[in-house]
Amino acid sequence: MILSYGIENIDRVAYLLFQHIGLFGFSLGLAVITGLVLGSIVASPALERYSSSVLSFSAATQAIPPVAVIALAFLFAGIGAVPVILALYLYSIVPILFNTVSGLTSVPDSVIQAGRGMGFTQLQILGKVRMPLAAPIIMAGIRSAATINIGAATIASIIGGGGLGDLIFMGLKLYRIDMIFAGAVLCALLALTVDGALALLQRSFHKYA
C-alpha cells in the first residue's frame, strides 16, 4: 500500500525528484565554488591571522536552522525556486568554508617552505601543495553540506520551491502516509547516494594527501 503511491504516480514522483535534484545540485555547486574561493582567500598568508575568527563565526552560524534561512530568503526574494536556491546556497557555504579554511591552515609550514624552496609562487603553492593536502578535509565539508542541503530542500515547498517536500507536506495535509513515506524515503535515498559518491571521491583524495 505504501509503495503503491509511488508506482501509481511515478510521473509526478519522478518530476518532484528531479526538481529536488535540480535545487540541490545548482545551490551546492554555487556553494562549493564560493566556499573554496573564500576559504582560499581567508587562509592566504595575508589574511591567515583572521582564520580563527572566521572559523568561530562559521561554527556559530551552523546553529541557524534551515527554516530561518529559507524564511529570510522568502522575505527578500519572494516565492519560487530562486529564494530556495538562494537559501540552500547560503546554508551550504558554511561547512564548505569552515573545512576549506581548516584544511588549508592545517598544512604543515615545513611543506609550504619546501614549495617555496622549489620556486613555487603563492598560487602554485595553493594549487599544487596546500589544496591536494587539504582535499580530504574539504571533501568532508562538501559531504556535510550536501547532506544538509538535500534535507533542507524538503522545506522548499513551503515557499513554492517544489521538490520532494511537496509530497511530504501534502501527505501531512491529507493524512496520507503513503505520500509522506514516498517523499521521505526518496529524500533519504538521494542523500545516501550522493554521500556515497562523494565518499568515494574523498577516499581517492587520501591517496595524494
N, C-alpha and C positions, 0 to 999 in steps of 0.2 A: 504493500500500500504506500509506504513512504517513498519507494523508488519509482512508483507509478507516475508521480507528477513529472519527474524529470524525463521519463520516457514519452509520456503523452504530450509534453510541451517542450520537446527538445529544441525546436527552433527558437523559442523565447528564451530558454535557459542558455543556449549557445550564444545568443545575441548579448545577453547580460554578462556572460563570462568574458567574451571578447571585449566588451565595453570596459569591464573591470580591469582586464589586462592592459588596455589602452591607457586608462587613467594611471595605473600603477607604473607602466613602462615609461611613459612620457615624463611623469613627475620625477621618477627615480633617476632617469637619465640626466635630467637637468640638475638634480641634486648632486649626483656623482661629479659632474663637471665642476659645479660651483664649489663643492666641498674640497675637491682636490686642488683647485686653483687657490682658494682662500687659505687652505691648510698649508700649501707650499709657501705662500706669502708670509703667513704668520710664523712659520718655522724657519724662515730665511735668517741668515746671520744678523741682518739689520734689525729684525723685529723679534728674534727668538726670546729676548728677555721678557716679552709680554705673553709668551706662550702659556705660562702657568695661569695667568688671568683669563685667557681665552678658554682654557680647559675647564676652569672653575665655572665660568659663565655658561659654557656648553652643557656641563653636567647639571647645572641648575635648571636650564631650560628644558631638559629632558623630562622634568617632572610635570610640565604643562600637558594636560590631557588633550588628545587629538580633537575632541569635540569643540574645545575652546578655540583652537586654531581655525577649524572649519567655520565656526561662528564668526570669527573676526574676518575671515576671507569673504563670507557672505555679506557682511556689513559694507565692505569696500568694493566688492565685485559683483554682488547680486547672486542670482541662482544660475545653475547650469554647470557644465564641465569646467569652465575657466576657473571659477573660485575653488572648485575641488582640486584641480591640478595645482593651483597656487598654494592651497593649504597643505596638500601632501608633499609638495616640493619644499616648503618651509620646514615642515616637520621632519623630513628625511635628511635635510642638510646636517642637522645636529650630530648624529652619531658618526657620519662620514667625516665631518670636520674634526670632531674630537679624536677619532682614531688616526686621521691623517697627521694631525699635529703631534699626537703621542708617538706614532711610529717614526716620523722624521726626526723628532728630537731625541729619540732613544738610540739612534745610530751612534756607535762609539766615535768619539772625537779622533781617535787614532786612525780609524778607517778614512775619515774625511781628510785628515792631514796627509794620508798616503795618496789620496786622489789629487790633492793639491801638489804633492811632490812629483806626480806624473804629468803635471802641467795642465790639469783639467780646470776649466772655468767653473764659476759657481753654477751655471746652468748645466754643465756636463756632470758635475758632482751630484746635482739633484737627480738628473735623469739616469746616470749610469751607476751611481753609488747609493744614494740615500733612498730613492724610490724602490729599487729592487729589494733592498734590505727591509724596508718598511712595508712592502707589499702584503705580507700575510696579516699584519695588524690592520692595514687599511681595508683589506677584504673582509675582515671580521666586522668592521664598521658598516660596510656596504651590505653584508648579510643581515645585520641587525636592522638597518634602515629598510631593507626590502621586506622583511617580515612585518615590521611596524606599519609600513606603507600599505601592504595588502590588507591587513586587519583594519586600519583606519579608513581605507577606501570604502568599506561597507557602510560607513556613516554618511557617505556622499549622497545617498538617496534622500536624505532629509532636506537637502537644498537643490534637489533636481539633478544631481550628477549622474544618476544611473548606477550601473554595476550590480553586483550580486546582493548588495544591500537592499535593492528593490524587492527581491524575493523574501528576504528576512523580515523587513518591516511590513510588507503586505501580508505575509503569513501571520504576523502578530496581530494585525488589524482584523483579519478574517478568522483567526483561531485555527489556522491551517498548519499543522505540524509538518506535513509533507513539504510545504513551501519553505518553511524555516529550515528544515533538515537539508533540503536541496541546496539552498544558499550557503548554509554554514559548512557543509561537507565540501562543496566545491571550493570555497574560500580556503579551507584548511588544506585541501589537496594542492591548490595553487601555491600556497605558502611553502608547503613541504617540497614541491617540485622545484621551485625557484631556489630555495635554500640548499637543496641537494646539488643543484647545478653550480651554484656559487661556491659550495663547499669543495667540489671537485676542482674548481678553478683556484681556490685558495690553497689547496694541497699542492697544486702544480707550482705555485709561487714559493713554497717551502724549499723546493729543490735549489732555488737560487739565493735564498736568504742565508 
